[in-house]
Amino acid sequence: MTSTSGRRGPRAIGFLILCFTGGIGAPAAQGAREICIGPAGGVPGSRVSVPVTLDDGAGVAAFQVDIRHDINLLSLVGARSGPDTPASSGWTLESQNLEPGLVRVLAYTLPPLGLSPGRKNVAILDFDVRSPLPISGVPFPLSNCVLGDVDGSSIPCAACLQPGVDGAAPRFAVVLVDDGFSFRPARAVVEQGDWVLWRHVGSSLFHTTTSGTGCSPDGVWRGALEPGGQFGRRFAEPTPRTLPYFSEPDCFAGMTGDVVVTDDIHLEAVHAPGGVGLAWTGGSGLYAVRRSDSPAFVGPSVAVFTPDGGDAGTTFGDQAPVIAGQAHFYLVANKF
């Protein structure tokens, strides 16, 4: 009987079954501008357009970024200028395929002319969905981020946090806001050391995520959420703990939420007749089990299961066959 336990990092057991909880990348260096790219989703055969954004364009006259995509899920059609870098204002955008699944996007102005301050949509990538199944939340690892000003000097640049790239997607509790007055979901439940990622998917209203109660900030965190923007925070507070927060412009309209930080979920996996058995302790007391053939837990292979005995169960048996040379990855996360 072979078993493995422990929360951090992948550990192989038995017939190429892995238990994985995913590492978390470091946040961007203080003062660095962030280039982001939205996740992709769509049905087989559809065409999807993915925006590339810069959190603050002030003085930026050129940029370059390498963007990787899964060629089994998506086929790159091409890259084009974003609405904030049109050819009519002197911008030129070029793209080059460096290798299958890796494209370099470069844009510049002649004569050099810097962008104005604020969030900018600087490029759009078009893809055809090749996956035989619908996809959602597919990330794009970014690298070699370069920004330049009108004098050709470098501006500090970093890639924004992405679930499935900086860590397994369930290690990020994603909270959405739009042009309404609510956080969705209003309660995020994470383990100590996990991230909450707030994303603004609306088109007009400005929100914040600001820690505190009674519409009064307590200084623990504050993130501005422009339309199309995001803010992430890693929660390393002592556990258990509930941290309330609100949107400053909309608090009195009831736009509030909280983050519940639990202790670690300790997972053990053992061989079972015809499959694998999982058992765990810790966490919130309500759980979901995820299985994937990718440690990033993205793409059409991700399946979500209810533990044996219901949401409060602490065991799960899986008899799904594993193809020779491949692997299954499992993650047990707090349910919210």
C-alpha positions, -999 to +999 in steps of 0.1 A: +000+000+000+015+033-011+002+066+003+011+102+004+001+132+025+010+168+029-005+199+014+023+217-006+035+206-040+028+175-061+036+140-048+034+109-069+016+079-057+010+045-072+000+044-108+008+080-117-019+095-096-008+129-082-023+149-053-017+186-060-026+218-044-004+242-065+022+267-057+015+304-057+036+330-075+049+361-060+031+394-065+044+420-089+073+441-077+061+473-061+057+501-086+057+478-117+031+482-143+011+451-149+002+435-182-028+412-180-047+389-204-082+376-198-090+339-197-106+322-227-138+303-229-161+291-257-177+262-274-160+240-300-155+258-333-162+292-320-139+322-323-130+341-291-112+374-287-090+379-257-080+414-246-044+423-234-045+452-210-021+475-192-031+487-157-016+521-162-005+535-196+010+568-184+040+575-207+041+540-223+052+543-260+061+507-266+055+472-252+064+436-258+050+404-242+052+367-250+019+348-247+016+311-244-015+291-252-025+254-252-026+243-289-048+214-280-075+238-268-070+270-289-056+279-324-042+314-328-058+334-356-039+366-351-031+396-330-045+431-336-043+465-320-065+473-290-088+503-289-062+523-270-033+517-295-049+524-329-029+529-360-046+563-364-026+575-334+007+562-347+008+527-331+021+497-350+015+462-337+034+431-349+032+395-338+056+366-343+051+329-336+082+319-316+072+282-314+039+262-314+018+277-287+040+308-281+034+342-297+054+374-292+033+406-295+052+439-300+037+474-304+053+508-307+047+544-318+065+564-344+072+591-336+072+580-299+041+592-281+032+579-247-002+568-236-023+587-212-027+575-176-052+548-167-061+513-177-055+506-214-066+478-237-035+476-258-040+444-279-065+417-288-057+381-296-082+361-317-084+323-312-105+295-326-116+269-301-101+235-311-111+216-280-138+190-286-156+201-254-166+236-242-138+254-223-138+282-197-113+300-176-083+289-197-053+311-188-024+323-209+011+323-192+029+356-199+066+362-200+092+386-212+071+417-204+088+449-216+076+485-215+094+516-229+088+553-227+092+580-254+129+582-247+134+544-251+139+539-214+126+508-197+095+510-174+092+482-147+068+456-160+052+425-146+025+400-155-006+400-134-017+370-113-036+343-131-053+313-117-039+282-134-006+299-141+006+312-107-012+283-089-040+259-093-072+277-102-091+266-070-062+281-049-077+314-061-111+323-048-124+345-077-149+372-068-166+390-096-181+425-097-199+443-125-221+473-129-243+462-101-238+466-064-227+431-052-197+409-049-203+374-064-199+354-042-203+377-012-183+352+009-150+337-002-136+307+018-098+301+015-071+283+032-043+302+049-018+313+022-044+312-006-054+342-028-086+360-034-088+376-068-114+403-074-123+408-111-144+437-125-163+423-155-186+453-159-182+483-183-188+515-164-189+517-126-159+520-103-157+498-072-132+490-046-125+460-023-117+477+010-112+458+043-133+470+073-168+471+088-195+496+090-182+513+057-151+523+077-117+511+064-093+493+088-062+495+066-056+458+061-061+461+023-076+483-004-079+475-041-093+497-068-115+479-094-118+498-126-139+481-154-118+453-168-094+454-139-085+431-111-070+430-076-055+401-058-044+395-022-028+366-005-044+358+029-018+347+054-037+358+085-038+335+116-067+310+113-096+307+117-106+343+109-133+362+091-123+395+074-152+418+062-148+442+034-168+466+012-169+488-019-162+524-009-186+541-035-213+515-028-211+504+008-243+522+018-261+504-011-251+471+006-221+462-014-202+442+012-185+408+016-162+388+037-132+365+034-131+334+057-096+321+062-094+285+074-065+262+084-048+240+058-066+210+043-043+180+048-049+154+021-039+117+020-043+094-009-040+056-009-045+028-034-080+014-034-095-015-053-097-004-089-088+033-081-077+057-055-091+068-021-087+103-007-091+114+029-085+148+045-087+169+076-088+207+082-104+235+062-139+249+066-159+217+070-175+219+035-155+207+006-154+201-032-130+176-049-115+184-083-098+160-107-078+170-137-052+157-161-034+190-157-018+204-125-031+238-134-067+225-130-079+243-162-094+230-194-121+206-203-106+177-183-115+193-149-142+175-131-158+185-098-172+160-073-190+160-041-172+141-013-186+107-002-215+115+022-221+150+009-204+185+012-193+178+047-177+145+039-140+140+044-134+110+020-137+104-017-132+072-038-125+075-075-123+045-099-116+065-131-091+047-152-057+063-159-042+060-193-006+046-194+019+075-194-007+100-181-017+111-146-047+123-126-043+153-103-066+158-073-074+188-052-096+192-022-107+228-016-131+246+007-166+250-008-182+284-008 
